[in-house]
């Protein structure tokens, strides 16, 4: 799959017809996957290429409605997931102030018409152009002489719409299994293993301290996870929080005790997959009490994976 960057006043030529889905696609959850699959099916049926168009940075940041993003998937994550799905192109529009001021009609002329589109797919709640004035109906009107537009209805699970906002809320409440259900895969954070205080080693539970960057982080607590290191996957126990038993940190850490593992992995990029919340973060009265609890946590996590793998 190719990742292409698209700039205002710089027409993008793919030299081939495409089926295109539009959206921000943070998380590439089941709703987003429905759009991608529609595009892929149309492309296969008509023997053309498939593509998704997204925006960077997050339009809400450009519009001043968000200071910083805590995303579910980085653009690199999205590209890898789309490649696995069989999508041919990820097109990233540089969403600057000038682009944000384009009317829906001008956005269509600048970014849509230059592409040889045979089918365009968007979500039922998709908006575009200055002030979000453009919607699916307007897209159909603008495209009527050029290509067909398909509007994907909302995907519902447990009588609620699948959305990035819903997944973010689930993570903030520690409901990683709900996030898994809505994403169609375990929630994953990718980051570099960095040096921490190395307290875990002193109590028999050495941890990999993962720099989570701009990812959305689940609420503080102890989780059953799997961690991918050098393309090998291991079971583990993840603590998110401030380590209150040992002089609380001034920022949240994400640390994974990897079961049956004894390697130096500082500087390596790892992926942490969240499966279950075991308990909330607790301040223990002594290291001994913490060790007793960690042994219980580990046993519970192993039992979870034995029962669910």
N, C-alpha and C positions, 0 to 999 in steps of 0.2 A: 504494500500500500504506500502511496505517496502522500506526504504532507506538504501542502502548498499555502503560501501566505499571499493574501489578496489586499491590495492597497487602493485607496481612492485615486482615481485618474490614472490607474495603471491596469488596463484591461487584462484579464487572465484568459489565456487561450489553452485549452486542453487538447485541441485538434481531434476531438471526438465527441459524439453526443453522450449525454449523461442523464441519469435519473438522480434527483437531488432532494435531500431532506434538510430542513433548516431548523435551527434552535441553538440553545446554549449547551445542552447535553451534559451538564455536570452530574456525574454518577453513572451515566449510561444505564439507567434503571430500566425496568420492564416496559415502561411507557416509551422511553427513547428507543428501546430495542424494537418495539412495534413499528416505529417510523423507519428504522434502518432496514428491517426485514421487508417492509413494503417496497422500499427503494431497490433492495437487492433482488426481490422477486420480479419487479418490473424490468430491471436491467437485464436479468437473465432471459426473460421472456422475449425481449426485443433485441438481445445481443448487443447491448451498449454497456457503458461503464456506470458504476454506482458511486455516489459521493454524498458526504455530509458537509454542510457549511455551518461554522460556528464563529464565535467572536472572542477577541482578546484585545485588551483586558475585559473582564466582566463589565458589560454595559452599565451596571449599577455603580461601578467605581468611576467610570468616565463621567457619569451624570451626577456624581457627588452624593449619591444615596447610600453608599457603602464605603467605609474607610479602607478596609482590608478584607480579602476573601479567605474564608476557610473552606476549601473545596473538598468534595467527595472524591474527585478524580483530577489529577493533573492532566495537561494536554498530552503528555507522553503516555499516561495511563489510557486515555481515551483512544489514542492512536493504536496502541497494542490491542485493546479490546475490539476495536473496529476491524483491525486486520484479521483477528481470529474469526470475526463474523463474516469475512469475505468482502468487505467494502474496499473499493479501489482508491478513493481519494478522501482525505480530510482537508477541507479548505478553511483556513483561518483568516477571517476578515479583521484587519487592524482597526479596532473600534475607537477612534479618537474623537475629539470634540467636533471636528468638521463633519465626520460621518454621522454623529449623533444629531446634527442639525438638518440632515437631509429629510425632505418630505418623503412619505411612502413612495410617491411616484418617482422621485429622483433616485431614491435607493434602488428601486426596481430597475431603472435605466442604467445606473452605474454598476451594479453588482450582479444583477440577474440576467438582463438581456445579452450582455457580452458572451455568456456561456451558451453552448448549444444544448439547451435543456429540453427533454422530451416529456418529463413528468416531474412535478415538484410536490413534495410531501411536507406538511407541517402539522403541528398539534392543534387541537381545537381552540386552545387559548394562546396561540402564537400571535405576537404583535411586533410590528416593525415600523421604522420611520420615526421622525421627530414626534415626541410626546406619545409614542406607541399608538399612533392614529391608524396605522395599517393593521389589518387582520386577515384571516383566511378568506373571507368574502371578497375583500378588496384585491387580494392576490389573484383570485379567480377572475375578477373583472379585468385586471391588468394583463393577465396571461391569456385571455380568451382567444386572441389571434395567434398565439405562439405555441402554447403547450397546455397539457391538462394539469390541474391542481387537485390533489387528494388531501382532504382534511381528516386526520386521524382522531377518532373519538377518544375520550378519556379511558384509561385502563383502571379498573376498579379492583381492589383487594380488600376484603373485609368491609365492604360497603363504603370505602373511602378511596379517593383518587390517589394513584401512585404519583408521587412528586418528589423532587429533590428536597423541598422544604419539609415534607413529612419524614424523610429519611434523616435529615439533620436533627429534627426534633427527637426521633427515636434514639439516635446516638447520644444526644444530650441527656437522655433519661436512662442510658445504659442498656437500651433494648436492642442489642446487636443482632439478635435472632430476627426481630422485626425488620431491621435494615437488610439482613440477608434475604429475607422473603421478598422484599420490594426490589432489591437489586438483581435477584436471581443468582447471587453468588455471595460469599462472605465479604463483609466490608474489609478493605485492605488499606494499610498505610505503608508507603515506601519511604525509606530514609537511610541516612548514613549512621553507622554505629560510632558513637563518640564517647570520649572518656567522661565518666561520672565520678562519684565519690568513692566507688568500689566498696561500699559497705556490705553489699550482698556477699562478697567473698568471705568476709569475716564471720558470717553466720551460716556458711555452707550453701548459700543460694546465689552464686554469681549471676550477674545480669548483663545483658547487652542493652546499653542506653541508646535509644533510637531517636535521632533528630527528626521530628515529625513535620518541621517546616510549616507550610500553610494548610496542611490537611485539617479537616474537622476531626477532633479527638473525642472519643466517647467519654462519658462522665467518669469521675474518679472511682476507682475500684480495682478489683482483681478479676482478670478474665482468662478463660481458656482460649488459647490461640494456637495457630500453627505459624511457623516462621520459615521463610525460604532463604537459605544461605547458599550461595554458589550452586543454584539450581537443585539443591537438596532441601526437602521439607522435613521439619522436626516439630514435635509437640512442645508446647511451652506454657508458661504461666506469666501473664503480663500484669504489671502494676502500673496504673496511671494515677498520678497525684503528686503529693508534696513530701512523702516519706516522713510523716509526723512523729514516728517513734524515735527518729534520729535527727533532731534539730531540723525542723521543716525547711524545705527548699523555698526560694522566693519565686519559683516558676514551676509549672507542672512538668513532670518527667514521664516518659514512656519507657519502661524497662522490662525486658523479657528474660526470665530464667528459662533457658533452653534445656529440656530434659535429655539426659544421656549425651551430653555434648561438652567437649573440652578443647576448644580451639580459640586462638587469638583472631578475632574478626574486626578489630578496630579499623575504621576506614572503609569497611565493606558496605555496599548497598544491600539492604535486606527488605523483605516484604513481610509484614505482620498481618495475618488474617484472623479476624475476630469471630469467635463462635458462641461464647456464652459468658455471661456475667456470673461470677461465683459469689461475690460479696462486695459491699462498699469498702472504701479505704477507712481504716480504723487506726487510732493511736493506741498502741499497747503500752502496758505499764513497764515492760522490761523486754530486752532482746529474747530471753528465754520464752516468754509468752508468745512473741511474734513467731519464733521458730516452730513452736507447737502448732500454731495456726497455719503456717505455710506448708507444713507437712500434710495437714488435713486438706488444704486447698489443692495441693498437688495430687493427692489421692482422688479427690472429687473430679478434677479435670481429666485424669487418666480414665476414670470410670465413665465420664461423659463421652470421651472419644471411642472407648471400647464399645459403648452402647450405640453410638451414632455413625461410626465409620462403615 
